[in-house]
Amino acid sequence: MILEPQGRLRRASLRARVTWLAAFCVAGAVALVSFGAYMIVRKSVYDALDEGLRSRAVTVATGFKVTTPDEVQNYPAAFLAAGDVKMGLLQANTGKILYPKTGEPPPVVEEAWEVAQGERGEFIWTDHKTETRVIAVRYGLDGSEQAIVIAQSMQPQRTTLAKLSVVLLLIGGAGVLLAAIAGTAVARTGLRPVQRLTEATERVANTGDLTPIPVSGDDELARLTHSFNAMLGAVAESQERQRRLVADAGHELRTPLTSMRTNLELLLASERPDSPTLSEEDKREIQSDVRGQLDELTTLIGDLVELAREDAPQVIHEPVDLVEVVERALDRARRRASNAVTFDVQLQPWTLLGDSSALERAVLNLLDNAVKFSPSGSAVRLSLRQVGDGSAVVEVADAGPGIADADLPHVFERFYRSSEARTLPGSGLGLAIVKQVAQRHGGTATAGRAPEGGALFTLRLPGRP
């Protein structure tokens, strides 16, 4: 965390965190290794010191002896050449310690007297006051209560360990510094794609530019960039669909609104005192045109709302009986048919997971389209049958003029209307809604020619009997 001038805490950047993480990890590893190495060397040094003391004490205890002139006391001859160590002879029976006159007595503890009394074989300890390592061993095997005490300075060992600690500290510091430098380099290199993503998101937020980001490599960051580019593509496609929808809707709405405005202005102008009056028949025709234009606007707005709802992603999880859906759509189509068209219906059971209202709207659009192009007294064939690939098809065929070959690839496009359909009511959105409903349910919608000579529309949907 970093403290800003206002006193607030600000999180460190990802690059700084990666650098600190690398430095801390290396520092921890170096500290553990250095501590382990120091403890091993320390133990080896002190073990060697103890072994040297023990060997020297045994040599002194078993070596030559010197007798005093009065032949009262024998003491080790090594006392005469004890220059680098302090030596002493403990006598438990007298409670005294003998040591060379030219030297100093070694430190003594209670356990050393126990060695002299034969209660211990040897005892070794550290005297922190004099910074020496001391050992006591039995002296003499004739029953005398004596012990040799030898004390050796630990300064050489401590100097060696101090130098070792300095070396390990310098090496560890250099390792941490190199780790920080390497972490900074890795963070700068590794986070460059993240920086590009950040710049791209800022560019999109500020300018709306959805240009994809260049991708290099095949690591996780490259896959992240691919995913971000896919998101940009989806957003661009969505924006393009919205622009097309708004442009097409504006174009389609302009014609009925202009016509209705003209008729209304004509009716209003005829009510002025100084304007020519219209006959009752003309007024009825204008009123009929206005009602027709209002119906056309209502249908167009409803189709636009339905199309916008179908564009939005929705979760489909409702069990749907397709026979019931088709029957409801058929009832509505029969009520709306005005040209004495009959329906030839054949339905087989089929169920699927989906949106029953959307499926009903799609089937109704196909039936309305068939009724619109069917001559009076003809029959519209409606069938729901199973096919062998785990899906079922809803087929709607009419006896109308059919679809021209040039129009077949475009009949499911928004606002597309063939030359024959431009004189008939409609918005050109019904078949586009059918296609979107089919795709949202994992199916397809196709158009072709019926055996009766008219158009044949097929809605294929997955499910089970």
C-alpha positions as CSV (number, residue, x, y, z in Angstrom):
1,M,0.0,0.0,0.0
2,I,1.1,3.5,-0.8
3,L,0.1,6.6,1.2
4,E,-1.1,9.5,-1.0
5,P,-0.6,13.2,-0.2
6,Q,-4.3,13.4,1.0
7,G,-3.6,10.6,3.5
8,R,-5.6,7.9,1.6
9,L,-4.1,4.5,1.0
10,R,-3.6,3.5,-2.6
11,R,-2.9,0.0,-3.8
12,A,0.4,-0.6,-5.4
13,S,0.5,-1.3,-9.1
14,L,0.6,-4.9,-10.3
15,R,4.1,-4.4,-11.6
16,A,5.3,-3.2,-8.2
17,R,3.5,-6.1,-6.5
18,V,5.2,-8.6,-8.8
19,T,8.6,-7.0,-8.1
20,W,8.0,-7.1,-4.4
21,L,6.7,-10.7,-4.5
22,A,9.8,-11.8,-6.4
23,A,12.1,-10.0,-4.0
24,F,10.3,-11.4,-0.9
25,C,10.4,-14.9,-2.2
26,V,14.1,-14.8,-3.0
27,A,14.8,-13.1,0.3
28,G,12.9,-15.8,2.1
29,A,14.7,-18.6,0.2
30,V,18.1,-16.9,0.7
31,A,17.4,-16.4,4.4
32,L,16.4,-20.1,4.9
33,V,19.5,-21.3,3.0
34,S,21.8,-18.9,4.7
35,F,20.4,-19.8,8.2
36,G,20.7,-23.5,7.4
37,A,24.3,-23.1,6.1
38,Y,25.3,-21.0,9.1
39,M,23.9,-23.5,11.6
40,I,25.6,-26.4,9.9
41,V,29.0,-24.6,9.8
42,R,28.5,-23.4,13.4
43,K,27.8,-26.9,14.6
44,S,30.8,-28.3,12.6
45,V,33.1,-25.6,14.0
46,Y,32.1,-26.2,17.7
47,D,32.1,-30.0,17.2
48,A,35.7,-29.7,15.9
49,L,36.6,-27.5,18.9
50,D,35.0,-30.0,21.3
51,E,36.7,-33.0,19.7
52,G,40.1,-31.1,19.9
53,L,39.6,-30.3,23.5
54,R,38.5,-33.9,24.3
55,S,41.6,-35.3,22.5
56,R,43.9,-32.9,24.2
57,A,42.4,-33.6,27.6
58,V,42.9,-37.3,27.2
59,T,46.5,-36.8,26.1
60,V,47.1,-34.6,29.1
61,A,45.5,-37.1,31.5
62,T,47.4,-40.1,30.2
63,G,50.7,-38.3,29.5
64,F,53.8,-37.8,31.6
65,K,53.6,-36.6,35.1
66,V,55.9,-34.3,37.1
67,T,56.6,-34.7,40.8
68,T,57.1,-31.8,43.1
69,P,60.5,-31.6,44.9
70,D,58.9,-32.7,48.1
71,E,57.4,-35.7,46.3
72,V,54.0,-34.9,47.8
73,Q,52.2,-34.0,44.6
74,N,52.3,-35.3,41.0
75,Y,50.8,-33.2,38.2
76,P,50.7,-33.5,34.4
77,A,53.9,-32.5,32.5
78,A,51.6,-30.6,30.0
79,F,51.3,-27.9,32.6
80,L,54.8,-26.8,31.6
81,A,53.7,-26.1,28.0
82,A,50.1,-24.8,28.3
83,G,50.6,-21.6,26.4
84,D,47.4,-21.5,24.3
85,V,45.0,-22.9,26.9
86,K,44.2,-22.7,30.5
87,M,44.8,-25.9,32.5
88,G,44.0,-26.9,36.0
89,L,44.0,-30.0,38.2
90,L,41.0,-30.3,40.5
91,Q,41.4,-32.1,43.8
92,A,38.1,-33.1,45.2
93,N,39.5,-34.3,48.5
94,T,41.1,-31.0,49.3
95,G,38.7,-28.7,47.3
96,K,41.7,-27.0,45.6
97,I,42.7,-26.5,41.9
98,L,46.3,-26.6,40.8
99,Y,47.4,-24.6,37.7
100,P,50.6,-23.3,36.2
101,K,52.1,-20.4,38.2
102,T,52.6,-18.4,35.0
103,G,49.0,-18.8,33.9
104,E,45.4,-18.4,35.1
105,P,43.1,-21.0,36.5
106,P,40.4,-22.3,34.2
107,P,36.7,-21.7,35.0
108,V,35.2,-24.4,37.2
109,V,31.5,-25.4,37.6
110,E,29.8,-27.8,40.0
111,E,29.7,-30.5,37.3
112,A,33.6,-30.5,37.1
113,W,33.8,-31.4,40.8
114,E,31.5,-34.3,40.1
115,V,33.9,-35.5,37.4
116,A,36.7,-35.3,39.9
117,Q,34.7,-37.3,42.4
118,G,34.0,-40.0,39.7
119,E,30.3,-39.3,39.4
120,R,30.8,-38.3,35.7
121,G,33.2,-39.5,33.0
122,E,33.6,-36.0,31.5
123,F,31.8,-32.7,31.2
124,I,32.1,-30.0,28.6
125,W,30.5,-26.5,28.7
126,T,30.9,-22.9,27.5
127,D,31.9,-20.2,29.9
128,H,30.4,-17.1,28.5
129,K,32.2,-14.8,31.0
130,T,35.6,-15.7,29.6
131,E,34.3,-16.7,26.1
132,T,36.0,-20.1,26.5
133,R,35.0,-23.7,25.8
134,V,35.9,-25.9,28.9
135,I,36.2,-29.7,29.4
136,A,36.8,-31.7,32.6
137,V,38.0,-35.3,32.5
138,R,39.1,-37.8,35.2
139,Y,42.7,-37.8,36.1
140,G,44.4,-40.9,37.6
141,L,42.9,-44.4,37.9
142,D,44.3,-45.2,41.4
143,G,41.2,-44.0,43.2
144,S,42.3,-40.4,43.6
145,E,39.6,-37.8,43.3
146,Q,41.1,-35.6,40.6
147,A,40.1,-34.1,37.2
148,I,41.9,-32.3,34.5
149,V,40.2,-29.1,33.4
150,I,41.2,-27.4,30.1
151,A,39.7,-24.1,28.8
152,Q,40.3,-22.9,25.2
153,S,39.3,-19.5,23.8
154,M,36.4,-19.5,21.3
155,Q,37.5,-16.3,19.6
156,P,39.0,-17.9,16.5
157,Q,35.7,-19.8,15.9
158,R,33.6,-16.8,16.6
159,T,35.7,-14.8,14.1
160,T,35.2,-17.4,11.5
161,L,31.4,-17.5,12.0
162,A,31.3,-13.7,11.9
163,K,33.0,-13.6,8.6
164,L,30.7,-16.4,7.3
165,S,27.6,-14.4,8.4
166,V,28.9,-11.3,6.6
167,V,29.5,-13.3,3.4
168,L,26.1,-14.9,3.5
169,L,24.5,-11.5,4.2
170,L,26.2,-9.9,1.2
171,I,25.4,-12.9,-1.1
172,G,21.8,-12.8,0.2
173,G,21.5,-9.1,-0.4
174,A,22.9,-9.4,-3.9
175,G,20.4,-12.2,-4.6
176,V,17.5,-10.1,-3.4
177,L,18.6,-7.2,-5.5
178,L,19.0,-9.3,-8.6
179,A,15.5,-10.9,-7.9
180,A,14.0,-7.4,-7.7
181,I,15.6,-6.4,-11.0
182,A,14.5,-9.7,-12.6
183,G,11.0,-9.3,-11.2
184,T,10.8,-5.8,-12.6
185,A,11.9,-7.0,-16.0
186,V,9.5,-10.0,-16.0
187,A,6.6,-7.8,-14.8
188,R,7.3,-5.2,-17.5
189,T,7.5,-7.8,-20.2
190,G,4.7,-10.0,-18.9
191,L,2.3,-7.2,-18.2
192,R,2.8,-5.5,-21.6
193,P,-0.3,-7.4,-23.0
194,V,-2.2,-6.4,-20.0
195,Q,-1.2,-2.8,-20.6
196,R,-2.4,-3.1,-24.2
197,L,-5.7,-4.4,-22.9
198,T,-6.0,-1.5,-20.5
199,E,-5.2,1.0,-23.2
200,A,-7.8,-0.7,-25.5
201,T,-10.5,-0.6,-22.8
202,E,-9.7,3.1,-22.2
203,R,-9.8,3.7,-25.9
204,V,-13.2,2.0,-26.2
205,A,-14.6,3.9,-23.2
206,N,-13.3,7.3,-24.6
207,T,-13.8,6.9,-28.3
208,G,-16.1,3.9,-28.9
209,D,-13.4,2.5,-31.3
210,L,-13.8,-1.4,-31.3
211,T,-10.7,-2.1,-33.3
212,P,-9.2,-5.5,-32.2
213,I,-5.9,-5.6,-30.4
214,P,-2.9,-7.3,-32.1
215,V,-2.1,-10.7,-30.6
216,S,1.3,-12.3,-30.2
217,G,2.2,-15.6,-28.6
218,D,0.1,-18.4,-27.3
219,D,0.2,-18.1,-23.6
220,E,-2.6,-17.2,-21.1
221,L,-2.3,-13.5,-21.8
222,A,-2.6,-14.2,-25.6
223,R,-5.8,-16.2,-24.9
224,L,-7.1,-13.4,-22.8
225,T,-6.4,-11.0,-25.7
226,H,-8.3,-13.3,-28.1
227,S,-11.2,-13.4,-25.7
228,F,-11.2,-9.6,-25.4
229,N,-11.1,-9.3,-29.2
230,A,-14.0,-11.7,-29.4
231,M,-15.9,-9.5,-26.9
232,L,-15.1,-6.4,-29.0
233,G,-16.3,-8.2,-32.1
234,A,-19.6,-9.2,-30.4
235,V,-20.1,-5.6,-29.2
236,A,-19.3,-4.3,-32.7
237,E,-21.8,-6.8,-34.2
238,S,-24.4,-5.8,-31.7
239,Q,-23.9,-2.1,-32.4
240,E,-24.1,-2.8,-36.1
241,R,-27.4,-4.7,-35.6
242,Q,-28.8,-1.9,-33.6
243,R,-27.8,0.7,-36.2
244,R,-29.4,-1.4,-39.0
245,L,-32.5,-1.9,-36.9
246,V,-32.8,1.8,-36.1
247,A,-32.1,2.8,-39.8
248,D,-34.5,0.2,-41.2
249,A,-37.2,1.0,-38.6
250,G,-36.9,4.7,-39.3
251,H,-37.2,4.0,-43.1
252,E,-40.3,1.8,-42.6
253,L,-41.9,4.2,-40.1
254,R,-41.4,7.2,-42.3
255,T,-43.8,6.1,-45.1
256,P,-47.0,5.4,-43.0
257,L,-46.3,8.4,-40.8
258,T,-45.9,10.7,-43.8
259,S,-49.1,9.3,-45.4
260,M,-51.1,9.6,-42.2
261,R,-49.8,13.1,-41.7
262,T,-50.9,14.1,-45.2
263,N,-54.4,12.6,-44.7
264,L,-54.8,14.3,-41.3
265,E,-53.7,17.7,-42.7
266,L,-56.1,17.2,-45.5
267,L,-59.0,16.5,-43.1
268,L,-58.0,19.5,-40.9
269,A,-57.7,21.8,-43.9
270,S,-61.2,20.8,-45.1
271,E,-62.7,22.0,-41.8
272,R,-61.5,25.6,-42.3
273,P,-64.2,28.1,-43.4
274,D,-62.3,29.3,-46.4
275,S,-61.2,25.9,-47.7
276,P,-63.0,23.6,-50.2
277,T,-65.0,20.9,-48.4
278,L,-64.6,17.2,-48.9
279,S,-67.4,14.9,-49.8
280,E,-68.6,12.3,-47.3
281,E,-67.2,9.6,-49.5
282,D,-63.8,11.3,-49.6
283,K,-63.8,11.7,-45.8
284,R,-64.7,8.0,-45.3
285,E,-61.8,7.0,-47.6
286,I,-59.3,9.2,-45.8
287,Q,-60.5,7.9,-42.4
288,S,-60.2,4.4,-43.7
289,D,-56.7,5.1,-44.9
290,V,-55.8,6.6,-41.5
291,R,-57.1,3.5,-39.7
292,G,-55.2,1.3,-42.0
293,Q,-52.0,3.3,-41.5
294,L,-52.5,3.1,-37.7
295,D,-53.0,-0.7,-37.9
296,E,-49.8,-0.8,-40.0
297,L,-47.9,1.3,-37.4
298,T,-49.2,-0.9,-34.6
299,T,-48.1,-4.1,-36.3
300,L,-44.7,-2.6,-37.2
301,I,-44.1,-1.4,-33.6
302,G,-45.1,-4.8,-32.2
303,D,-42.8,-6.5,-34.6
304,L,-39.9,-4.2,-33.6
305,V,-40.5,-4.8,-29.9
306,E,-40.6,-8.6,-30.5
307,L,-37.5,-8.5,-32.6
308,A,-35.7,-6.4,-29.9
309,R,-36.8,-8.9,-27.3
310,E,-35.5,-11.8,-29.3
311,D,-32.1,-10.1,-29.7
312,A,-31.6,-10.0,-26.0
313,P,-30.0,-13.2,-24.5
314,Q,-32.5,-15.3,-22.6
315,V,-32.3,-18.5,-20.6
316,I,-34.5,-21.2,-22.0
317,H,-35.5,-23.9,-19.5
318,E,-39.3,-24.3,-19.8
319,P,-40.7,-27.6,-21.0
320,V,-42.8,-26.9,-24.1
321,D,-45.4,-29.2,-25.8
322,L,-45.0,-28.1,-29.4
323,V,-48.4,-29.6,-30.4
324,E,-50.1,-27.2,-28.0
325,V,-48.0,-24.3,-29.2
326,V,-48.9,-25.0,-32.9
327,E,-52.6,-25.5,-32.1
328,R,-52.8,-22.1,-30.3
329,A,-51.1,-20.4,-33.2
330,L,-53.5,-22.2,-35.6
331,D,-56.5,-20.9,-33.6
332,R,-55.3,-17.3,-33.8
333,A,-54.5,-17.6,-37.5
334,R,-58.0,-19.0,-38.3
335,R,-59.6,-16.0,-36.5
336,R,-57.4,-13.6,-38.4
337,A,-57.9,-15.2,-41.8
338,S,-60.3,-13.2,-44.0
339,N,-60.1,-14.9,-47.4
340,A,-61.9,-18.2,-46.7
341,V,-58.6,-20.1,-46.5
342,T,-58.8,-23.6,-45.0
343,F,-56.0,-25.5,-43.1
344,D,-54.8,-29.0,-43.6
345,V,-53.3,-30.0,-40.3
346,Q,-51.2,-33.1,-39.3
347,L,-49.4,-33.0,-36.0
348,Q,-47.2,-35.5,-34.2
349,P,-46.2,-35.3,-30.5
350,W,-43.0,-33.4,-29.7
351,T,-41.6,-31.6,-26.7
352,L,-38.5,-29.4,-26.1
353,L,-37.1,-26.9,-23.7
354,G,-37.9,-23.4,-24.8
355,D,-40.0,-20.3,-24.7
356,S,-43.6,-21.2,-25.6
357,S,-44.7,-17.6,-26.4
358,A,-41.8,-17.1,-28.8
359,L,-42.4,-20.4,-30.5
360,E,-46.1,-19.6,-30.9
361,R,-45.3,-16.2,-32.4
362,A,-42.9,-17.8,-34.9
363,V,-45.5,-20.4,-36.0
364,L,-48.2,-17.7,-36.2
365,N,-46.0,-15.5,-38.4
366,L,-45.5,-18.5,-40.8
367,L,-49.3,-19.1,-40.9
368,D,-50.1,-15.4,-41.4
369,N,-47.6,-15.2,-44.2
370,A,-49.2,-18.3,-45.8
371,V,-52.7,-16.9,-45.5
372,K,-51.6,-13.6,-46.9
373,F,-50.3,-15.1,-50.2
374,S,-52.9,-17.9,-50.5
375,P,-55.8,-17.3,-53.0
376,S,-59.4,-17.4,-51.7
377,G,-60.7,-20.9,-51.2
378,S,-57.2,-22.6,-51.2
379,A,-55.8,-24.7,-48.4
380,V,-52.7,-24.0,-46.2
381,R,-50.9,-27.2,-45.2
382,L,-49.5,-27.3,-41.7
383,S,-47.6,-30.3,-40.4
384,L,-45.5,-31.2,-37.4
385,R,-43.5,-34.4,-37.9
386,Q,-40.5,-36.1,-36.5
387,V,-37.3,-36.7,-38.4
388,G,-34.6,-39.2,-37.7
389,D,-31.8,-36.9,-36.3
390,G,-33.4,-36.1,-33.0
391,S,-35.4,-33.1,-34.2
392,A,-38.8,-32.3,-35.6
393,V,-40.0,-30.0,-38.4
394,V,-42.9,-27.6,-38.6
395,E,-43.8,-27.2,-42.3
396,V,-46.2,-24.5,-43.6
397,A,-47.0,-24.6,-47.3
398,D,-49.4,-22.4,-49.3
399,A,-50.8,-22.4,-52.8
400,G,-49.8,-18.9,-53.6
401,P,-47.3,-17.6,-56.3
402,G,-44.3,-18.9,-54.4
403,I,-41.0,-17.2,-53.8
404,A,-38.8,-16.1,-56.7
405,D,-35.3,-17.6,-56.8
406,A,-33.8,-14.2,-56.4
407,D,-35.7,-13.6,-53.2
408,L,-35.1,-17.0,-51.5
409,P,-31.7,-16.0,-49.9
410,H,-33.2,-12.8,-48.5
411,V,-36.7,-13.7,-47.2
412,F,-35.5,-14.0,-43.6
413,E,-33.7,-10.6,-43.6
414,R,-35.1,-7.7,-41.6
415,F,-37.5,-5.4,-43.5
416,Y,-36.9,-7.4,-46.7
417,R,-40.0,-7.5,-48.9
418,S,-40.2,-9.0,-52.4
419,S,-41.8,-7.2,-55.3
420,E,-45.0,-9.2,-54.9
421,A,-45.2,-8.4,-51.2
422,R,-44.7,-4.7,-51.4
423,T,-48.4,-4.1,-52.3
424,L,-49.6,-6.2,-49.3
425,P,-49.8,-5.2,-45.7
426,G,-46.8,-6.2,-43.5
427,S,-43.5,-4.9,-42.1
428,G,-41.0,-7.4,-43.4
429,L,-40.1,-8.4,-39.9
430,G,-42.2,-11.6,-39.4
431,L,-39.9,-14.0,-41.1
432,A,-36.9,-12.4,-39.4
433,I,-38.5,-13.1,-36.0
434,V,-39.1,-16.7,-37.1
435,K,-35.4,-17.1,-37.9
436,Q,-34.3,-15.6,-34.6
437,V,-36.7,-17.8,-32.6
438,A,-35.4,-20.9,-34.3
439,Q,-31.7,-20.0,-33.7
440,R,-32.4,-19.2,-30.0
441,H,-33.8,-22.7,-29.6
442,G,-30.9,-24.4,-31.4
443,G,-32.8,-24.9,-34.7
444,T,-33.0,-23.5,-38.2
445,A,-35.6,-21.9,-40.5
446,T,-35.5,-22.4,-44.2
447,A,-37.7,-21.4,-47.2
448,G,-38.3,-23.2,-50.5
449,R,-41.0,-24.3,-53.0
450,A,-44.0,-26.4,-52.0
451,P,-45.4,-29.3,-54.1
452,E,-48.6,-27.2,-54.4
453,G,-46.6,-24.5,-56.2
454,G,-46.5,-21.9,-53.4
455,A,-44.0,-21.2,-50.7
456,L,-42.8,-23.8,-48.2
457,F,-41.4,-22.7,-44.9
458,T,-39.7,-25.2,-42.5
459,L,-38.9,-24.7,-38.9
460,R,-36.6,-27.4,-37.5
461,L,-36.3,-27.7,-33.7
462,P,-34.5,-30.2,-31.4
463,G,-36.3,-32.1,-28.7
464,R,-37.8,-35.5,-28.1
465,P,-41.2,-37.2,-28.8
